[in-house]
Amino acid sequence: MQLIKCPWCGTREETEFHYGGEAHVPYPEDPQTLTDEEWARYVFFRTNPKGLFAERWSHSAGCRRWFNAVRDTATYRFHSVYRPDEQRP
């Protein structure tokens, strides 16, 4: 079982968490002005690197808070976790 460290609750089992996608993706300033192609690019297209990747996670079966994590996509190993108001380590 993979263990994930919640910044608020501490280390818990992976089954308590849900993946939330790529971290640090800014919301469009005025989404109503986007074309369908621009909106689709924002919603569906993300980077998919092999190696370290910043992601959003929710502790859905615990404190229900969102946090960010840096995870290695090749090994699935978590390198660090941090609150949304903190800088990426």
PyMOL commands that set and color helices and strands:
alter all, ss='L'
color gray80, all
select helices_A, chain A and resi 14-16+31-33+36-44
alter helices_A, ss='H'
color red, helices_A
select strands_A, chain A and resi 3-6+10-13+18-22+52-58+66-72+78-82
alter strands_A, ss='S'
color yellow, strands_A
deselect
rebuild
show_as cartoon
